[in-house]
Amino acid sequence: MKLISYLTIVIMLSFSVISFASDGVKQKGTLLIKFNGLNSEKGNVIIAVCNSSENYKDNLSPFIGKTVKIEKNSAVLEIDDLPFGEYAVKAFHDEDANNDLNTNFLGIPVENYGFSNNARGMFGPPSWNDAKFKFNYPNKTIEIEIK
């Protein structure tokens, strides 16, 4: 019985140590996000990196918010020292550089947009579960099509 208790404790501790470096600090890495399919070099790409379903749904408070210039109809964002975890990225091509996703009178976007995993929603944005991805390597690259 003592052996089973000991093994259970060792297994539980090993799982908690996996996500931490040897110095007790949570592991971090570099995430490179490439945005492809942009129609022009006008404006910017507005990006929200979310680390929970709550801030994914809330358009005003992402974990990380960035604006990136477009070159040769693509854009790249590099995030250093990003803690390992689950994330979802949403972005749009702000062609008129007004920092707003323009929509028509029905609320349908007239500027192109994209999500991590190239997820698409039927009537609105895709769910957190469709867009999220696991970031657990020192270097990871994802690509998002802006349509």
C-alpha positions, 0 to 999 in steps of 0.5 A, a space after each residue: 500500500 505504501 508503494 502505491 501511495 508513493 508512486 501516486 505522489 511521484 506521478 503527480 509531482 512529475 506532472 506538475 514539474 513538466 510545465 516548469 523549468 528546472 529553476 521553478 519558472 514556468 517555461 516560455 518560448 517564441 511564437 511566430 505568427 504569419 498572416 497570409 492572403 492579404 489583398 493589399 499592403 494598405 493599412 495594418 493587421 490588428 491582432 488579438 492573442 487570447 489565453 482563455 475563452 473569456 478574453 477570446 469572447 471579449 474583443 476589448 481585452 486580449 492577453 496580447 494585442 498588436 498592430 502589424 504593418 503589411 509587407 508584400 501582402 503578408 504580415 508577421 508577428 513574433 512574440 518572445 517569452 510567451 508562457 506555455 499554454 493554450 492560445 487562440 489568435 484572431 486578426 483582421 486586415 484593417 485596410 483603412 487603418 481606423 483600428 476597427 473591423 468595418 461591417 455592413 448594415 447587417 453586422 457582417 465584416 467587410 474587411 477580411 479576417 482570420 483565426 488560428 487553426 484557420 477556423 471559421 464560424 457559420 454565423 459569427 466567429 469560430 468557438 474558442 475550442 475550434 481556434 485554440 492551439 497548444 503552445 508547448 515548444 521553445 519555438 512554434 510557427 503558425 500560419 493564418 489565412 486572412 480571407 
